[in-house]
Amino acid sequence: MACVALLPLQAMAQEAEGTTGKCRVNPDAADTVPLAEKLDDCNGVLRPPKVGDSEIVEPAPDVGETPVIRPGEIEPQEDQDSTGSAPSSFSISELVDAIGNADATARRLGESTTGSVEIQDITPLMAGANAASINTALAQHQSALANLKARIQESGPLSEALDREGVHIDRVVTALEEAGAVTIFVK
């Protein structure tokens, strides 16, 4: 029974192959045959137009194989930011809090001596959904952040740390001071 059902399909395929030229759509040619007649002649199947460069004489040269690197075949690499330090270990909420406390940090920087100074590039934290909360905090505390930047510029150790890392004061987002240790966040 299956053989009987396949025979008409094979016959239709052979018939369509014999009429491939007239069953192929040619958008550039003016078609004088009505669509219904064309569909009848082609068993209801019209082939798409040929595409590609028909004037290619020789195939593209073999340039080798693209290497495939599977997971685990290379050693993991530690990400580094533009200042050469590891990515920030601070959360968005800690960063927003540090922006909000810029006035208090500026006062503490003016009153205490600076111990260690760390520069943290937070550019990855300032992307996507995080950008809205950080940018809102930056807009709300502009004058406090300007005071903080001025205090950083006045402080020898802090401005020297920025200079060593090649970071301009305009890239400073905020800073955090804890027990004499200062973290300056830059973008």
C-alpha positions in Angstrom: 0.0 0.0 0.0 2.9 2.4 0.8 4.4 1.7 -2.6 1.2 2.7 -4.4 1.1 6.0 -2.4 4.7 6.8 -3.3 4.4 6.3 -7.0 2.2 9.3 -7.6 4.5 11.5 -5.5 7.6 10.3 -7.5 5.8 10.9 -10.8 4.8 14.5 -9.7 8.5 15.2 -8.6 9.8 13.9 -11.9 7.2 15.9 -13.8 8.1 19.1 -11.8 11.8 18.5 -12.5 11.2 18.3 -16.2 9.4 21.6 -16.1 11.9 23.3 -13.7 12.5 26.2 -16.1 8.9 27.2 -16.4 8.2 26.5 -12.7 11.0 28.8 -11.5 9.9 32.3 -10.6 11.8 35.0 -12.6 11.1 38.5 -11.2 13.0 40.2 -14.1 10.9 38.6 -16.9 7.5 39.7 -18.0 5.1 36.9 -17.2 2.4 36.3 -19.8 1.1 33.1 -18.4 -1.7 33.5 -15.8 -0.7 32.4 -12.3 -3.5 29.8 -12.1 -2.3 28.1 -15.3 1.4 28.3 -14.1 0.4 26.7 -10.8 -1.5 23.9 -12.7 1.4 23.2 -14.9 3.8 23.0 -12.0 1.6 20.9 -9.7 1.1 23.9 -7.4 4.8 24.4 -6.7 6.8 27.4 -7.9 10.5 27.4 -7.3 12.3 30.5 -6.0 14.5 32.5 -8.4 18.2 31.6 -8.6 20.3 33.8 -6.3 24.0 34.4 -6.1 26.8 35.5 -8.4 26.2 33.5 -11.6 29.5 34.9 -13.1 31.8 33.2 -10.6 34.4 31.2 -12.6 36.3 29.5 -9.8 35.4 28.7 -6.2 36.7 30.7 -3.3 40.2 29.6 -2.2 40.6 27.2 0.8 42.2 29.4 3.6 42.4 26.7 6.2 40.2 25.8 9.2 39.0 28.1 12.0 40.3 26.8 15.3 37.8 25.5 17.7 38.5 26.1 21.4 36.4 24.0 23.7 35.6 24.9 27.3 38.4 23.9 29.6 41.1 23.9 26.9 42.6 27.2 28.0 43.5 28.5 31.4 41.0 30.9 33.0 42.2 34.5 32.9 41.6 37.1 35.6 39.8 40.1 34.2 41.6 43.4 34.6 40.3 46.9 34.2 42.0 49.9 32.6 43.8 50.7 35.8 45.3 47.2 36.0 43.4 46.1 39.1 40.9 43.3 39.4 37.2 44.2 38.8 35.4 46.0 41.6 34.2 43.9 44.5 31.8 46.6 45.6 28.0 46.2 45.0 25.8 48.8 43.3 24.2 49.7 46.7 27.6 50.2 48.3 28.6 52.5 45.4 25.3 54.5 45.6 25.8 54.8 49.4 29.4 56.1 48.8 28.1 58.7 46.3 25.5 59.7 48.9 28.2 60.1 51.6 30.5 62.1 49.4 30.3 65.2 51.7 31.2 63.2 54.8 34.1 61.4 52.9 35.4 64.8 51.8 35.4 66.0 55.4 37.2 62.9 56.7 39.8 63.2 53.9 40.5 66.7 55.1 40.9 65.7 58.7 42.9 62.5 58.6 46.1 61.3 57.1 45.8 58.9 54.2 47.0 55.3 54.5 46.7 53.0 51.6 45.0 54.2 48.4 43.2 51.9 46.0 41.8 52.8 42.6 38.8 50.8 41.5 37.5 51.0 37.9 33.7 50.6 38.1 32.9 51.0 34.4 31.3 47.5 34.2 29.0 48.4 37.1 27.8 51.5 35.2 26.3 49.7 32.4 22.8 48.4 31.7 20.2 48.5 34.5 22.7 49.6 37.0 23.4 52.8 35.2 20.0 54.3 36.2 20.6 54.1 40.0 24.2 55.2 39.8 23.4 58.2 37.4 20.5 59.2 39.6 22.8 59.2 42.7 25.4 61.2 40.8 22.9 63.8 39.7 21.5 64.2 43.2 24.9 64.7 44.8 26.8 66.8 42.2 28.0 69.5 44.5 29.1 67.0 47.2 31.0 65.1 44.5 32.6 68.3 43.3 33.8 69.0 46.8 35.1 65.4 47.1 37.1 65.7 43.8 38.6 69.0 45.0 39.7 67.4 48.3 41.2 64.5 46.3 43.2 67.0 44.1 44.4 68.8 47.3 45.6 65.6 48.9 49.1 64.7 47.8 48.9 61.0 48.3 45.4 60.7 46.5 46.3 62.9 43.5 49.7 61.0 43.2 47.8 57.7 43.2 45.6 58.9 40.4 48.7 60.2 38.5 50.5 56.8 38.9 47.5 55.0 37.4 47.1 57.6 34.6 43.6 58.5 35.8 42.4 62.1 35.3 40.3 63.7 38.1 37.3 63.9 35.7 37.1 60.0 35.8 36.6 60.0 39.5 33.0 58.9 40.5 33.3 58.9 44.3 35.6 57.7 47.1 35.3 55.7 50.2 37.4 56.2 53.3 37.6 53.6 56.1 40.2 53.7 58.9 42.6 55.8 56.8 42.4 53.5 53.7 40.9 55.2 50.7 39.2 53.6 47.7 38.7 55.9 44.7 36.1 54.8 42.3 36.7 55.8 38.6 35.0 55.2 35.3 
